[in-house]
Amino acid sequence: MLRNQKGITLVALVITIVILIILATVAISFAFNGGLIPYAEKAKEVGQQDSENSAIMVNDAIKYMEDLVANGTIPSVTE
């Protein structure tokens, strides 16, 4: 006589948990050992350096324009 079974078996549950553990191990290994984390840290450093370089360039441009106005090469906006 067959009975109606509902739910999952213990074997299916254990297999699913083992597969999830393997996937998590691979993901963590990829993230920390030459994967995402080192690339993210390098990108952060590059972004900070670019921001500093941009600020220097903007300040240099402002100083250059102020020097042109002071020398009378171009008229002041307020004149």
Stockholm file with secondary structure:
# STOCKHOLM 1.0

chainA/1-79         MLRNQKGITLVALVITIVILIILATVAISFAFNGGLIPYAEKAKEVGQQDSENSAIMVNDAIKYMEDLVANGTIPSVTE
#=GR chainA/1-79 SS CCCCCCSCCHHHHHHHHHHHHHHHHHHHHHHHSSSHHHHHHHHHHHHHHHHHHHHHHHHHHHHHHHHHHHHTSSCCTTC
#=GC SS_cons        CCCCCCSCCHHHHHHHHHHHHHHHHHHHHHHHSSSHHHHHHHHHHHHHHHHHHHHHHHHHHHHHHHHHHHHTSSCCTTC
//
